Amino acid sequence: MFSFRRIFGGEVDPVLRPVLVSVGFGAFGQFAFFAFFAVWALTQRDAPATHVGLAYSCSAIAAVGGSLLGGRLSDRIGRQPVIFTGAVIQGLAPAILLVPQLPLALAYGVLVTMGFSQPVRGTAQRALLADLVGDDRREEAFGAFRVVLNAGATLGPVVGAALVSWRWDSLFAAITVAFALSSLAALRLPESARRPATGPPASLLPLLRDRTFLAVFAATLAGWCTYSAFELLTPISLTQSHGLEPATWGLLYALNPVVIVLLQLRVTRWAASASRGARLAAGVLLMGTPYFLFELNDALAVIVVVLLVVVVGEMLWAPASEALVAGMAPPGLRGVYLGTANAASWGGMALAPALGLQVRAAFGERGMWLLVAATASAGAILYLVAAQRAQQESGRDRPPLGHEDPADAGDAPGDRERGGRGRAAARRPDRQPARAAGR
């Protein structure tokens, strides 16, 4: 008999399931699209490589704006409308690529639209996960989010590869269907997701005045720079300096999402006794320091060990970092806080190759890995300081914004019989001024 706990190492709160279903179908479509768009443009449309690269850069820049806008919108009008609309846009955009002889400029526009829409939807989904559970369960919720996201990251490119071997139109049609299913799942989100947050108007000014959040933002930027070393710098190092075949790297890279799907919830549970600051610091350091082993030995077994250490660090860091931001946001600004932190991820992804490869050209591999380790160390220190300050402030300026009982989730099984949804509407602190002290 299928056992979710036995396979994935944990259970999913029923109130989170519609959110995670929407995330899963969206992740499938997202990763299938981004894995093959460049190949399609280069091989099927004879697009210049420089133009494709520029289009991807524009898509990443648009994603920064999408992260900021998605959080603000979800606070103003509710999480569900933003999630649903984002999924609809992401479903319609790839369908445009089915038009015969579509001008390349419009195809690039589809890429930019997909880059912009993804964090709009993703930020609202993260904010909703944080809304539905208390602070003590947020890391588990974000861990489940990562399991589903990485399952989509694995299945999307695999199924996409099978479809493009038949015909390209089938890939874009499948992506459209995946986002349509994500949209349908978004219609089943809890009632509370349809209401705007109650609190001050969504603005970036509170963030600029929040020194703790600024420390978290800097730590997040450093954390994503460190993580990006795995995705963007490691393949260049291994294939260019250590003689690894690109196909072998592809197989090694696939270990990452598979390990996350199987172990994320287990690692989150095993590490729960450590403080959040310690988990964040340890996670970033594990992601950024093992690469020096390549200088000593570049055997395949050593490479596998390094990548496994990195993914353990990632599993410690990622859920805790999002839970930290979600827990420190004032009432009505959770989406803004998460969206701004999510924008830092795109900044880190952009800075890592730009700085890392420049240092590699000037000082060699050792210099590049030294930069990564230094960035990880800075991120670890910032996380320790920020987590400690957030914990101190939680009892004063930011009282925890969580649910006092399971009924506060508002849509758990049995709540309909007990009137739980009604109690949730009355008690939810991020929806009612009476509990607007913080979260």
MARGU-337601 format. One record per residue (C-alpha): residue number from 1; residue in one letter; x, y, z. Coordinates in Angstrom, 2 decimals. Last residue first. Example, Ala and Ser with C-alpha at 12.3 -4.5 7.8 and 13.67 -1.06 7.14 Angstrom:
R   num   residu        xx        yy        zz
R     2        s     13.67     -1.06      7.14
R     1        a     12.30     -4.50      7.80
This chain:
R   num   residu        xx        yy        zz
R   439        r      3.52     37.28     13.11
R   438        g      2.49     40.75     13.94
R   437        a      0.18     42.67     16.26
R   436        a     -2.77     42.69     13.88
R   435        r     -4.93     40.32     15.92
R   434        a     -7.93     42.62     16.35
R   433        p     -7.35     44.03     12.86
R   432        q     -8.48     40.75     11.24
R   431        r     -7.05     38.90      8.23
R   430        d     -3.41     38.39      9.23
R   429        p     -4.47     37.45     12.71
R   428        r     -6.94     34.75     11.62
R   427        r     -9.41     34.61     14.48
R   426        a    -12.84     35.41     13.10
R   425        a    -12.40     33.90      9.66
R   424        a    -10.78     30.86     11.23
R   423        r    -13.69     30.49     13.61
R   422        g    -16.06     30.39     10.65
R   421        r    -13.91     27.85      8.88
R   420        g    -13.82     25.74     12.00
R   419        g    -17.60     25.53     12.26
R   418        r    -17.31     22.09     13.81
R   417        e    -18.87     20.19     10.90
R   416        r    -17.05     22.21      8.25
R   415        d    -13.86     21.95     10.22
R   414        g    -13.92     18.18      9.88
R   413        p    -11.12     18.04      7.41
R   412        a     -8.97     21.19      7.65
R   411        d    -10.17     24.31      5.89
R   410        g     -9.79     27.27      8.21
R   409        a     -6.21     26.87      9.31
R   408        d     -7.45     28.52     12.46
R   407        a     -9.34     25.33     13.29
R   406        p     -6.06     23.66     14.10
R   405        d     -5.60     25.85     17.15
R   404        e     -3.77     29.05     18.03
R   403        h     -2.86     29.80     14.45
R   402        g      0.27     31.80     13.84
R   401        l      1.46     35.38     13.76
R   400        p      4.22     35.41     16.36
R   399        p      4.46     38.77     18.16
R   398        r      6.61     41.10     16.07
R   397        d      7.61     44.26     17.88
R   396        r      7.94     42.53     21.27
R   395        g      7.92     38.75     21.64
R   394        s      9.09     38.07     18.10
R   393        e     11.74     40.78     18.36
R   392        q     14.24     38.59     20.23
R   391        q     13.69     35.70     17.82
R   390        a     14.11     38.00     14.82
R   389        r     17.34     39.36     16.30
R   388        q     18.74     35.86     16.79
R   387        a     17.73     34.83     13.29
R   386        a     19.31     37.96     11.81
R   385        v     22.63     37.54     13.62
R   384        l     22.98     33.85     12.79
R   383        y     21.82     34.43      9.22
R   382        l     24.33     37.24      8.70
R   381        i     27.17     35.07      9.99
R   380        a     26.20     32.19      7.72
R   379        g     25.85     34.48      4.69
R   378        a     29.33     35.92      5.26
R   377        s     30.75     32.41      5.54
R   376        a     28.96     31.31      2.37
R   375        t     30.33     34.31      0.47
R   374        a     33.84     33.51      1.72
R   373        a     33.44     29.87      0.63
R   372        v     32.26     30.92     -2.84
R   371        l     35.15     33.39     -3.19
R   370        l     37.62     30.70     -2.12
R   369        w     36.06     28.39     -4.69
R   368        m     36.76     30.93     -7.43
R   367        g     40.31     31.58     -6.22
R   366        r     41.05     27.87     -6.20
R   365        e     39.74     27.49     -9.72
R   364        g     42.00     30.14    -11.21
R   363        f     42.92     33.66    -10.09
R   362        a     41.96     35.99    -12.94
R   361        a     39.71     33.81    -15.11
R   360        r     38.22     32.08    -12.07
R   359        v     37.58     35.45    -10.41
R   358        q     35.67     36.64    -13.47
R   357        l     33.80     33.33    -13.58
R   356        g     32.67     33.69    -10.00
R   355        l     31.66     37.34    -10.22
R   354        a     29.27     37.11    -13.17
R   353        p     28.36     33.48    -12.54
R   352        a     27.31     34.11     -8.92
R   351        l     25.86     37.61     -9.38
R   350        a     22.87     36.64    -11.54
R   349        m     21.67     33.72     -9.44
R   348        g     22.15     35.83     -6.32
R   347        g     20.03     38.62     -7.75
R   346        w     17.35     36.13     -8.69
R   345        s     17.32     34.84     -5.12
R   344        a     17.20     38.38     -3.75
R   343        a     13.90     38.86     -5.59
R   342        n     12.52     36.01     -3.49
R   341        a     13.38     37.98     -0.36
R   340        t     11.39     40.91     -1.74
R   339        g      8.46     38.65     -2.58
R   338        l      8.51     37.02      0.85
R   337        y      8.45     40.39      2.60
R   336        v      5.79     41.85      0.32
R   335        g      3.63     38.72      0.63
R   334        r      3.84     38.80      4.41
R   333        l      2.99     42.49      4.56
R   332        g     -0.56     42.52      5.94
R   331        p      0.56     41.95      9.50
R   330        p      4.29     42.47     10.04
R   329        a      6.73     39.97      8.45
R   328        m      9.12     38.12     10.77
R   327        g      7.64     34.63     10.48
R   326        a      7.48     34.51      6.70
R   325        v     11.10     35.64      6.37
R   324        l     12.38     32.99      8.80
R   323        a     10.17     30.29      7.26
R   322        e     11.67     31.06      3.85
R   321        s     15.22     30.70      5.15
R   320        a     14.40     27.57      7.15
R   319        p     12.91     25.80      4.13
R   318        a     16.01     26.54      1.96
R   317        w     18.90     26.12      4.40
R   316        l     18.81     22.61      5.81
R   315        m     17.83     20.99      2.51
R   314        e     20.44     23.04      0.64
R   313        g     23.14     21.99      3.06
R   312        v     22.22     18.36      2.51
R   311        v     22.33     19.05     -1.24
R   310        v     25.86     20.44     -0.96
R   309        v     27.12     17.45      1.04
R   308        l     25.64     15.13     -1.60
R   307        l     27.35     17.09     -4.37
R   306        v     30.71     16.84     -2.62
R   305        v     30.31     13.10     -2.05
R   304        v     29.40     12.53     -5.71
R   303        i     32.43     14.51     -6.87
R   302        v     34.65     12.46     -4.55
R   301        a     33.28      9.21     -6.01
R   300        l     33.88     10.49     -9.55
R   299        a     37.54     11.17     -8.83
R   298        d     38.48     14.84     -8.75
R   297        n     40.92     14.69     -5.85
R   296        l     42.73     17.42     -3.97
R   295        e     41.58     20.49     -5.89
R   294        f     38.09     19.01     -6.18
R   293        l     38.03     18.78     -2.38
R   292        f     38.03     22.59     -2.29
R   291        y     34.39     22.36     -3.41
R   290        p     33.23     21.35      0.08
R   289        t     32.83     24.93      1.42
R   288        g     29.79     26.66     -0.05
R   287        m     26.70     24.49      0.31
R   286        l     27.75     23.05      3.68
R   285        l     28.43     26.59      4.91
R   284        v     24.97     27.78      3.80
R   283        g     23.25     24.88      5.54
R   282        a     25.23     25.21      8.76
R   281        a     24.38     28.90      9.05
R   280        l     20.70     28.31      8.32
R   279        r     20.40     25.36     10.68
R   278        a     22.20     27.26     13.43
R   277        g     19.96     30.29     13.00
R   276        r     16.86     28.12     13.13
R   275        s     17.95     26.56     16.40
R   274        a     18.66     22.85     16.42
R   273        s     15.95     20.40     17.56
R   272        a     14.25     20.47     14.14
R   271        a     17.26     18.96     12.34
R   270        w     15.82     15.44     12.09
R   269        r     12.41     16.72     10.99
R   268        t     13.74     18.98      8.22
R   267        v     16.13     16.22      7.12
R   266        r     13.25     13.74      6.87
R   265        l     11.03     16.15      4.98
R   264        q     13.79     16.84      2.46
R   263        l     14.98     13.22      2.09
R   262        l     13.26     11.53     -0.86
R   261        v     12.25     14.53     -2.97
R   260        i     15.46     16.37     -2.12
R   259        v     17.63     13.37     -3.03
R   258        v     15.88     13.07     -6.41
R   257        p     16.15     16.81     -7.05
R   256        n     19.92     16.79     -6.51
R   255        l     20.84     13.43     -8.03
R   254        a     19.77     14.72    -11.46
R   253        y     22.84     16.94    -11.47
R   252        l     25.06     13.86    -11.38
R   251        l     23.32     12.43    -14.45
R   250        g     23.71     15.68    -16.37
R   249        w     27.33     15.93    -15.24
R   248        t     27.97     12.54    -16.80
R   247        a     26.50     13.76    -20.09
R   246        p     28.79     16.79    -19.98
R   245        e     31.84     14.51    -19.65
R   244        l     34.10     15.34    -16.71
R   243        g     37.61     16.41    -17.67
R   242        h     38.50     18.23    -14.46
R   241        s     39.05     21.79    -15.63
R   240        q     36.43     22.41    -18.31
R   239        t     33.76     19.80    -17.48
R   238        l     34.07     19.90    -13.70
R   237        s     34.63     23.63    -13.36
R   236        i     31.90     24.64    -15.79
R   235        p     29.44     22.20    -14.22
R   234        t     30.30     23.50    -10.73
R   233        l     29.91     27.20    -11.54
R   232        l     26.24     27.46    -12.58
R   231        e     24.06     25.04    -10.61
R   230        f     26.30     24.28     -7.65
R   229        a     27.82     27.75     -7.38
R   228        s     24.26     29.05     -7.57
R   227        y     23.68     27.82     -4.02
R   226        t     26.40     30.15     -2.73
R   225        c     25.06     33.17     -4.60
R   224        w     21.63     32.18     -3.33
R   223        g     22.85     32.14      0.27
R   222        a     24.70     35.44     -0.12
R   221        l     21.55     37.14     -1.42
R   220        t     19.53     35.50      1.34
R   219        a     22.00     36.75      3.94
R   218        a     21.75     40.29      2.53
R   217        f     17.94     40.06      2.62
R   216        v     18.04     38.62      6.14
R   215        a     20.20     41.52      7.31
R   214        l     17.80     43.94      5.62
R   213        f     14.96     42.11      7.38
R   212        t     16.55     42.69     10.75
R   211        r     17.19     46.32      9.95
R   210        d     13.54     46.97      9.12
R   209        r     13.32     50.56      7.90
R   208        l     13.80     49.63      4.24
R   207        l     11.31     46.80      4.67
R   206        p      8.67     49.10      6.14
R   205        l      9.11     51.39      3.10
R   204        l      8.55     48.64      0.51
R   203        s      4.80     49.13      0.62
R   202        a      1.61     47.07      0.85
R   201        p     -0.95     49.22      2.64
R   200        p     -1.00     48.65      6.40
R   199        g     -2.84     45.61      7.71
R   198        t     -5.56     43.18      6.76
R   197        a     -4.58     40.67      4.10
R   196        p     -6.84     40.34      1.10
R   195        r     -9.40     37.54      1.00
R   194        r     -9.54     34.65     -1.45
R   193        a     -6.91     32.59      0.36
R   192        s     -9.17     32.47      3.43
R   191        e    -11.63     30.35      1.45
R   190        p     -9.12     27.55      1.15
R   189        l     -7.75     26.73     -2.33
R   188        r     -9.94     24.69     -4.65
R   187        l     -9.81     27.13     -7.57
R   186        a     -6.01     26.92     -7.47
R   185        a     -6.26     23.21     -8.32
R   184        l     -8.06     24.16    -11.53
R   183        s     -5.31     26.65    -12.39
R   182        s     -2.60     24.02    -11.84
R   181        l     -4.53     21.69    -14.15
R   180        a     -4.54     24.43    -16.80
R   179        f     -0.82     24.91    -16.14
R   178        a     -0.14     21.27    -16.92
R   177        v     -2.38     21.40    -20.01
R   176        t     -0.44     24.35    -21.43
R   175        i      2.85     22.55    -20.78
R   174        a      1.51     19.46    -22.54
R   173        a      0.52     21.53    -25.59
R   172        f      3.97     23.12    -25.68
R   171        l      5.63     19.70    -25.62
R   170        s      3.23     18.16    -28.16
R   169        d      4.03     20.91    -30.64
R   168        w      7.69     19.89    -30.54
R   167        r      7.12     16.46    -32.05
R   166        w      7.97     12.85    -31.13
R   165        s     11.42     13.22    -29.59
R   164        v     10.09     16.50    -28.22
R   163        l      7.55     14.57    -26.15
R   162        a     10.00     12.13    -24.56
R   161        a     12.37     14.93    -23.61
R   160        g      9.48     16.90    -22.13
R   159        v      8.51     13.93    -19.97
R   158        v     12.03     13.91    -18.53
R   157        p     12.30     17.73    -18.38
R   156        g      9.03     18.05    -16.42
R   155        l      9.43     14.95    -14.25
R   154        t     12.53     16.04    -12.34
R   153        a     11.71     19.71    -11.76
R   152        g      8.13     18.70    -10.99
R   151        a      9.35     16.36     -8.27
R   150        n     11.65     19.16     -7.17
R   149        l      8.74     21.52     -6.65
R   148        v      6.68     18.88     -4.83
R   147        v      9.50     18.11     -2.40
R   146        r     10.32     21.80     -2.05
R   145        f      6.75     22.67     -1.06
R   144        a      6.79     19.80      1.44
R   143        g      9.87     21.40      3.01
R   142        f      8.12     24.77      2.98
R   141        a      5.30     23.21      5.01
R   140        e      7.74     21.46      7.36
R   139        e      9.58     24.75      7.83
R   138        r      6.27     26.45      8.51
R   137        r      5.09     24.10     11.25
R   136        d      6.33     25.94     14.37
R   135        d      5.41     29.29     12.81
R   134        g      1.75     28.34     12.52
R   133        v      0.13     27.01      9.38
R   132        l     -2.18     28.32      6.65
R   131        d     -0.72     31.79      6.20
R   130        a      2.84     30.51      5.63
R   129        l      1.62     28.21      2.86
R   128        l     -0.33     31.16      1.42
R   127        a      2.79     33.35      1.37
R   126        r      4.71     30.64     -0.47
R   125        q      1.95     30.30     -3.05
R   124        a      1.74     34.08     -3.53
R   123        t      5.50     34.20     -4.11
R   122        g      5.30     31.36     -6.63
R   121        r      2.52     32.94     -8.70
R   120        v      4.28     36.27     -9.21
R   119        p      7.60     34.38     -9.23
R   118        q      6.50     32.39    -12.33
R   117        s      4.75     35.21    -14.14
R   116        f      7.83     37.31    -14.97
R   115        g      9.94     34.47    -16.33
R   114        m      7.02     33.08    -18.31
R   113        t      6.30     36.51    -19.75
R   112        v      9.96     36.96    -20.68
R   111        l      9.98     33.61    -22.50
R   110        v      6.69     34.40    -24.27
R   109        g      8.13     37.75    -25.36
R   108        y     11.08     35.90    -26.83
R   107        a      8.60     33.95    -28.94
R   106        l      6.95     37.23    -29.94
R   105        a     10.29     38.59    -31.17
R   104        l     10.91     35.31    -32.97
R   103        p      7.88     35.86    -35.17
R   102        l      5.50     32.86    -35.02
R   101        q      5.90     30.78    -38.15
R   100        p      3.02     28.48    -37.20
R    99        v      1.24     29.37    -33.92
R    98        l      1.98     26.62    -31.37
R    97        l      4.35     29.00    -29.57
R    96        i      1.31     31.02    -28.49
R    95        a      0.23     28.01    -26.41
R    94        p      3.33     28.59    -24.28
R    93        a      1.83     31.92    -23.06
R    92        l     -1.70     30.67    -22.34
R    91        g     -0.77     28.28    -19.54
R    90        q      1.59     30.68    -17.84
R    89        i     -1.09     33.37    -17.97
R    88        v     -3.67     31.01    -16.46
R    87        a     -1.24     29.92    -13.71
R    86        g     -0.50     33.52    -12.79
R    85        t     -4.21     34.36    -12.70
R    84        f     -4.96     31.46    -10.35
R    83        i     -2.07     32.19     -7.97
R    82        v     -2.84     35.92     -7.89
R    81        p     -6.58     35.39     -7.35
R    80        q     -5.84     32.81     -4.63
R    79        r     -3.42     34.86     -2.53
R    78        g     -5.67     37.81     -1.75
R    77        i     -6.26     41.26     -3.28
R    76        r     -3.78     43.54     -1.51
R    75        d     -1.39     41.09      0.16
R    74        s     -1.30     38.87     -2.94
R    73        l     -0.65     41.91     -5.11
R    72        r      2.34     43.09     -3.07
R    71        g      3.94     39.63     -3.00
R    70        g      3.46     39.05     -6.70
R    69        l      4.73     42.50     -7.64
R    68        l      8.10     42.12     -5.91
R    67        s      8.74     38.63     -7.25
R    66        g      7.50     39.58    -10.72
R    65        g      9.86     42.55    -10.86
R    64        v     12.81     40.25    -10.11
R    63        a     11.44     37.76    -12.64
R    62        a     11.49     40.43    -15.34
R    61        i     15.25     40.69    -14.90
R    60        a     15.54     36.92    -15.30
R    59        s     13.41     36.98    -18.47
R    58        c     15.50     39.82    -19.88
R    57        s     18.62     37.73    -19.32
R    56        y     16.96     34.76    -21.02
R    55        a     16.11     36.98    -24.00
R    54        l     19.70     38.18    -24.18
R    53        g     20.92     34.58    -24.30
R    52        v     18.45     33.75    -27.06
R    51        h     19.59     36.78    -29.04
R    50        t     23.24     35.81    -28.66
R    49        a     22.48     32.26    -29.76
R    48        p     20.96     33.53    -33.01
R    47        a     17.55     31.90    -33.64
R    46        d     17.47     29.09    -36.18
R    45        r     13.74     28.53    -35.46
R    44        q     13.67     24.79    -34.81
R    43        t     17.20     24.21    -33.56
R    42        l     18.10     27.42    -31.71
R    41        a     14.64     28.46    -30.54
R    40        w     13.62     24.92    -29.60
R    39        v     16.85     24.28    -27.70
R    38        a     16.45     27.58    -25.85
R    37        f     12.85     26.77    -24.92
R    36        f     13.63     23.24    -23.80
R    35        a     14.55     23.23    -20.11
R    34        f     12.66     26.45    -19.42
R    33        f      9.36     25.00    -20.61
R    32        a      9.59     21.58    -19.00
R    31        f     10.71     23.22    -15.77
R    30        q      7.69     25.52    -15.64
R    29        g      5.12     22.98    -16.78
R    28        f      6.07     20.40    -14.16
R    27        a      6.47     23.10    -11.53
R    26        g      2.96     24.36    -12.26
R    25        f      1.47     20.89    -11.92
R    24        g      3.23     20.45     -8.57
R    23        v      2.53     23.91     -7.19
R    22        s     -1.22     23.57     -7.83
R    21        v     -1.19     20.19     -6.11
R    20        l      0.84     21.73     -3.28
R    19        v     -1.72     24.47     -2.69
R    18        p     -4.62     22.01     -2.81
R    17        r     -2.75     19.79     -0.29
R    16        l     -1.89     22.43      2.31
R    15        v     -5.15     22.16      4.30
R    14        p     -4.66     18.40      4.50
R    13        d     -1.37     18.82      6.41
R    12        v      1.24     16.81      4.53
R    11        e      2.83     13.78      6.18
R    10        g      6.51     12.98      6.47
R     9        g      9.46     10.92      5.28
R     8        f      8.83     10.94      1.55
R     7        i      8.37      7.23      0.86
R     6        r      7.24      5.93      4.25
R     5        r      5.28      9.07      5.06
R     4        f      3.41      9.03      1.75
R     3        s      2.47      5.38      2.22
R     2        f      1.26      3.49     -0.84
R     1        m      0.00      0.00      0.00
